[in-house]
Structures are given as structure tokens and as C-alpha cells.
Amino acid sequence: MGIFRETKRNTLTSAEVSALWLQYMGDSMAYCIYKYFLKIVEDRDIKRILEFSIQLSDSHIAKITNFLKSANFRVPIGFTENDVNLNAPRLFSDKFLLFYSKIMTMHGITAYSLAITNTEREDIQNYFFECLGTSKDLYQKVVELAKTQQIYSSVPSIPSTYEVEFTPSTGIISNLIGDKRPLNSSEISNLFFNSKKTGFVRSLSLAFSQVAKEEDVRDFMVKNVRLAGKDAESFDAILQADHLPIPKRWDAEITDSTVSPFSDKLMMFQASFLVNAALSYYGAGIGSSLRSDMILNYTKVFTHAMEAGTICYKIMVKHKWLEKQPEAVDRKSLAMGSEK
């Protein structure tokens, strides 16, 4: 009975393996990126943020390695010292380093929350709760510091309401004939954040397009600059039509360096990560929108993200950069007497 309990304790469900595997990949990438950031950063306050971030990534990698090995799963290769060039000149301004930390910490908090709801083992639940807590601390430090930066852009405010009101109609039919109701708070929030995140994708793709070595990687980054730029502008146009402010853009925070601090493999993984995140955020945006113009716009940008994701996948497979996650048993191959 004791052996059974020990075996059960070390067993991982597919959801747990997936969460740990993907986090390992993300944290090994983050470790490389933050090592480079720490080589170029000059602002002391931003440097402290980066040091905290790299400490968290290092801690996560060690704990995930232990979880996977204890359950007899191989640890992914992820990203190593071969994927970062610490001698590369500055590609980003200090302000961009802080903005990168803010966006990626937001993604981390979302991923940890989802992982908690999909895990069954108490020790792994506690691990992801710990990740959530430290990410909360990091995010609050980032936001507090970001507010002191001139380039920081806050989410638009709306007037206070004192009376209860009910929506007279969905607004979809009236939108079709050109009578658009004002944006509600959920729509404003989603538009602003999607504009900010998509603008971030554009700026990062712009930087990567300057330094990518493989032609297909460079071509993809150039295309992503164009698509992400158009998508961010489409969100901005809807906000501006209601006389609301739009997020700041970050292209000016990219230097003219053409020496890559990162491997093409790492840059493509970062791009695919952001594409997958965009799909979930755009889906949430569609779900919160009742205006036909917004639904059509989200459908368009969703299609762009799907297109970018397909290209990412093909490039990573072509260059053998995409590590295969653990899979279910191939019963058909077993039945045919062949080994996978």
C-alpha cells in the first residue's frame, strides 16, 4: 500500500506534464533573455527587476526538473547558453526591457492560474500557487516602476455612474446600419490591452527582423511587423473613434544593431509563444464584444494570428527547433508490432 501511494504521488497527469513542460521551455528562454538584458541595462531600478526575474526563472527550472525526473519524464532541452550571445551590442533601450518584463509577467500570471485549475497533485498545485505569488510581487514592482516612466500609458478612464441602467439592445443590429453605441468598460479594456500587446509583438518582431540569420526567419519577422502593426492600428482606430487614448508605441526603443543577442530558434519560440497568447486574448475580446464592427475586427486579427502561428510551426519543424512533448501511447503501432 505504501509503494502504491509513493507511485501515485510521483505520477503526473497529462495536464501536469504539459504545464511543467511548457513552463520549463518558457523559463529557460527567459533565463537567456534576462542574462542578456542584465549585460546591457544601465538603470539601477530596472536592473533590480531583471535580477529578480532571472532568480525566479532559475528557481523554476530547478523545481520543474525535479518534478519531471521524479516521474521518469525526460527534461526538455529548452534553451541554453548556446541560444544567447552576451557580447552582442544593445538592441533594446532600458525602457523596453521594463516593458518586456511587464508583458511577459502578465502572460506568466495567466499561465500559472490556468495550471493551478488543471493540476491534481497538491505539491504541484502549491508550486504553481508559489509561482503566482512571486509573479504578483514581480508584477507590482514592474508597474510601480513603469508608472514613473514618461512612456507609460494607462488604461483609459470612464465617467462614474450612480444610477442602475439596463442595455436597451445588443447593439449589433444598430451597428450594422452605422449607429454605434459608445464602447463599454469591458470593450475598452480589451481593446487597450490588445493594442498594447499587439504593438509589443510588432516592436519585438522589428528588433528580431534586424538580427535574424536564417532567411525564412527574417522574412517571417518582417511579415509579422506588418501584420501586428495593422492589427494594433485597427484596435487604436476603434478607441480613437470614441475619443479615447491609445497605448504608446515602442519602435523607437529599438536600436539599429544588426548583431543578434539570441539564436533564431529562441526568437521563433518567443514569436510562437506570443502568437498563442494573442489567440487566447483575441478570443476573450470577441466574447466580451457586442458591437458588430469589433466582432469583425477581432475575427480578422484572429485570422492573422492563426496565419502567423502556422508559419511559426513550419519554420520550427523545418529547422528541427520544435521539441516534441510527451505523447499518449501509439496503440496502432503496438498492434502492428512496430516500435514508435
C-alpha positions in Angstrom: 0.0 0.0 0.0 2.9 2.3 0.8 4.5 1.6 -2.6 1.2 2.3 -4.3 0.9 5.7 -2.6 4.5 6.6 -3.5 3.9 5.6 -7.1 0.7 7.7 -7.2 2.5 10.6 -5.6 5.1 10.6 -8.4 2.6 10.1 -11.2 1.9 13.1 -13.4 -1.3 13.7 -15.4 -1.1 14.9 -19.0 -2.2 18.4 -17.8 0.6 18.5 -15.2 3.2 17.3 -17.7 2.0 19.9 -20.2 2.1 22.8 -17.7 5.5 21.8 -16.4 6.9 21.2 -19.8 5.7 24.5 -21.3 6.9 26.4 -18.2 10.3 24.9 -18.5 10.6 25.9 -22.1 9.4 29.5 -21.2 11.7 29.9 -18.2 14.8 28.5 -20.0 14.1 31.1 -22.7 13.5 33.8 -20.1 16.8 33.0 -18.4 18.7 33.5 -21.6 16.9 36.7 -22.4 17.3 38.2 -18.9 21.0 37.3 -18.9 21.4 39.4 -22.0 19.3 42.2 -20.6 21.4 42.3 -17.4 24.5 42.8 -19.6 23.1 45.9 -21.3 20.9 47.5 -18.6 22.0 50.8 -17.1 19.1 51.9 -15.0 19.6 50.6 -11.4 15.9 50.2 -10.6 15.2 48.3 -13.8 18.3 46.2 -13.2 16.8 45.1 -9.8 13.6 44.0 -11.6 15.7 41.9 -14.1 17.7 40.3 -11.3 14.5 39.3 -9.5 13.1 37.9 -12.8 16.2 35.8 -13.5 16.2 34.4 -10.0 12.6 33.3 -10.4 13.4 31.6 -13.8 16.4 29.8 -12.3 14.3 28.6 -9.3 11.5 27.4 -11.6 13.9 25.4 -13.8 15.4 23.5 -10.9 11.9 22.7 -9.4 10.4 21.6 -12.7 13.5 19.4 -13.4 12.9 17.6 -10.1 9.2 17.1 -10.8 9.8 15.6 -14.2 12.7 13.4 -13.2 10.8 12.1 -10.2 8.0 10.9 -12.5 10.5 9.4 -15.0 9.9 12.0 -17.7 12.8 13.4 -19.7 13.6 17.1 -19.1 13.3 19.2 -22.3 16.5 20.7 -23.8 14.8 24.1 -23.9 17.2 26.9 -24.3 20.9 27.0 -23.1 23.9 29.3 -23.2 24.2 28.4 -26.9 21.0 30.5 -27.5 22.3 33.8 -26.2 25.2 36.0 -27.2 26.1 38.1 -24.2 28.7 40.0 -26.2 26.0 41.4 -28.6 25.6 45.2 -28.6 22.5 46.9 -27.2 19.3 46.0 -29.2 16.8 47.5 -26.8 16.6 50.6 -24.6 16.2 50.2 -20.8 12.6 51.3 -21.1 11.9 48.5 -23.5 13.5 46.0 -21.1 11.0 47.1 -18.4 8.1 46.9 -20.8 9.1 43.4 -21.9 9.1 42.3 -18.3 5.6 43.8 -17.7 4.1 42.0 -20.7 5.8 38.6 -20.0 4.9 38.7 -16.3 1.3 39.3 -17.3 1.5 36.2 -19.5 3.1 34.2 -16.7 0.3 35.1 -14.2 -2.3 33.9 -16.7 -0.5 30.6 -17.3 0.0 29.9 -13.6 -3.7 30.5 -12.9 -4.7 28.0 -15.6 -2.1 25.5 -14.4 -3.5 25.5 -10.9 -7.0 24.7 -12.1 -5.7 21.8 -14.2 -3.4 20.1 -11.6 -4.4 17.4 -9.2 -1.2 16.8 -7.1 -1.1 19.0 -4.1 2.6 19.6 -4.3 2.3 20.8 -7.9 -0.7 23.0 -7.0 1.4 24.5 -4.2 4.3 25.1 -6.6 2.1 27.0 -9.1 0.5 28.9 -6.2 4.0 29.9 -5.2 4.8 30.9 -8.8 1.6 33.0 -8.8 2.6 34.7 -5.6 6.1 35.6 -6.7 4.8 36.8 -10.1 2.4 39.0 -8.3 5.3 40.6 -6.4 7.2 41.0 -9.6 4.3 42.5 -11.5 3.6 45.0 -8.8 7.3 46.1 -8.7 7.2 46.4 -12.5 4.0 48.5 -12.6 5.2 50.7 -9.7 8.4 51.5 -11.6 6.7 51.8 -15.0 4.4 54.5 -13.7 7.5 56.7 -13.2 8.4 56.4 -16.9 7.3 59.1 -19.3 6.4 56.5 -22.0 4.0 54.7 -19.6 0.4 54.6 -20.9 -2.5 53.9 -18.5 -5.8 52.3 -19.4 -8.5 54.9 -20.3 -10.8 56.1 -17.6 -14.6 56.4 -18.0 -17.2 58.6 -16.1 -18.6 57.3 -12.8 -22.2 56.2 -12.9 -24.7 56.5 -10.0 -27.9 55.0 -11.4 -28.7 51.5 -12.5 -29.3 51.2 -16.2 -30.1 48.3 -18.5 -29.0 47.9 -22.0 -31.9 48.5 -24.4 -30.5 46.2 -27.2 -27.4 44.2 -28.0 -26.2 47.0 -30.4 -25.4 44.5 -33.1 -28.3 45.5 -35.4 -27.9 49.2 -34.9 -24.2 48.9 -35.6 -24.9 47.3 -39.0 -26.7 50.5 -40.1 -24.0 52.7 -38.7 -25.5 53.8 -35.4 -22.7 52.6 -33.0 -23.2 52.9 -29.3 -20.3 54.0 -27.1 -17.8 51.4 -26.0 -18.4 49.8 -22.6 -15.7 49.3 -20.0 -15.0 45.7 -20.9 -14.6 46.6 -24.6 -12.3 49.5 -23.8 -10.1 47.4 -21.5 -9.8 44.6 -24.1 -9.1 46.9 -27.0 -6.5 48.8 -25.0 -4.6 45.8 -23.7 -4.8 44.0 -27.1 -3.5 47.1 -28.8 -0.6 47.3 -26.3 0.2 43.6 -26.6 0.0 43.6 -30.3 2.1 46.7 -30.5 4.7 44.9 -28.4 4.7 42.0 -30.9 5.3 44.5 -33.7 8.3 46.1 -31.9 9.8 42.8 -30.9 9.4 41.4 -34.4 11.1 44.6 -35.7 14.1 44.0 -33.5 14.3 40.3 -34.4 14.0 41.1 -38.2 17.2 43.2 -37.9 19.2 40.4 -36.4 17.8 37.1 -37.7 20.3 34.9 -39.6 18.0 32.5 -41.4 16.2 34.0 -44.4 12.9 32.4 -43.6 13.1 33.6 -40.0 13.9 37.1 -41.2 11.0 37.1 -43.7 8.6 35.9 -41.1 9.6 38.7 -38.7 9.2 41.3 -41.4 5.7 40.0 -42.2 4.9 39.9 -38.5 5.9 43.6 -38.2 3.4 44.4 -40.9 0.5 42.3 -39.7 0.9 43.1 -36.0 1.2 46.8 -36.9 -2.0 46.7 -38.9 -3.8 44.8 -36.1 -2.7 47.2 -33.4 -3.8 50.2 -35.6 -7.2 48.5 -36.0 -7.7 48.5 -32.2 -6.5 52.1 -32.0 -8.9 53.2 -34.6 -11.9 51.9 -32.6 -10.6 53.6 -29.4 -9.9 56.9 -31.2 -13.4 56.9 -32.7 -14.7 57.2 -29.2 -12.0 59.9 -28.4 -10.1 57.6 -26.1 -6.3 57.5 -25.7 -4.3 54.7 -27.3 -1.2 52.9 -25.9 2.3 54.3 -26.6 4.4 52.5 -29.3 7.9 51.1 -28.7 9.6 51.0 -32.1 11.8 54.0 -31.1 13.2 51.9 -28.2 14.8 49.5 -30.7 18.4 50.4 -31.7 20.0 49.9 -35.2 22.1 46.9 -34.2 22.2 44.0 -36.6 24.1 41.6 -34.3 21.8 39.1 -32.7 21.8 38.5 -29.0 19.7 35.4 -29.4 19.6 32.3 -31.6 17.0 32.1 -34.4 15.5 29.2 -32.5 14.9 31.3 -29.4 13.4 34.2 -31.4 11.0 31.8 -33.2 9.9 30.3 -29.9 9.3 33.7 -28.5 7.2 34.6 -31.5 5.2 31.4 -31.4 4.6 32.0 -27.7 3.2 35.4 -28.3 1.0 34.2 -31.2 -0.6 31.6 -29.0 -1.1 34.1 -26.2 -2.7 36.5 -28.8 -5.2 33.9 -29.9 -6.5 33.5 -26.3 -6.7 37.2 -25.8 -8.4 37.9 -29.1 -10.9 35.1 -28.2 -11.6 36.8 -24.9 -12.1 40.1 -26.8 -14.7 38.5 -29.1 -16.5 37.1 -26.1 -16.8 40.5 -24.5 -17.9 42.4 -27.6 -21.5 43.1 -28.7 -20.6 45.6 -31.4 -20.5 44.2 -34.9 -17.5 46.2 -36.0 -15.5 44.9 -33.1 -16.5 41.3 -33.7 -15.5 41.6 -37.3 -12.2 43.2 -36.3 -11.4 40.5 -33.8 -12.2 37.9 -36.4 -9.7 39.5 -38.8 -6.9 39.8 -36.3 -7.6 36.3 -35.0 -7.1 35.0 -38.6 -3.8 37.0 -38.8 -2.6 35.3 -35.6 -3.6 31.9 -37.0 -1.6 32.6 -40.1 1.4 33.7 -38.1 1.2 30.6 -35.9 1.1 28.3 -39.0 4.3 29.9 -40.4 6.0 29.6 -37.0 5.2 26.0 -36.7 6.5 25.2 -40.2 9.7 27.1 -39.7 10.4 25.5 -36.3 9.8 22.0 -37.7 11.9 22.6 -40.8 14.9 23.6 -38.7 14.3 20.9 -36.1 13.8 23.5 -33.3 10.4 22.2 -32.1 10.8 19.7 -29.2 8.1 17.1 -29.1 6.1 17.0 -25.9 5.4 13.6 -24.3 2.6 11.8 -26.1 0.0 9.1 -25.5 0.9 5.5 -26.3 0.7 4.8 -30.0 -1.7 1.8 -29.8 -1.9 1.3 -33.6 1.9 0.9 -33.8 1.9 -1.5 -30.9 -0.9 -3.6 -32.5 1.1 -3.8 -35.8 4.1 -5.0 -33.9 6.2 -2.0 -34.7 8.1 0.3 -32.4 7.5 4.1 -32.4 
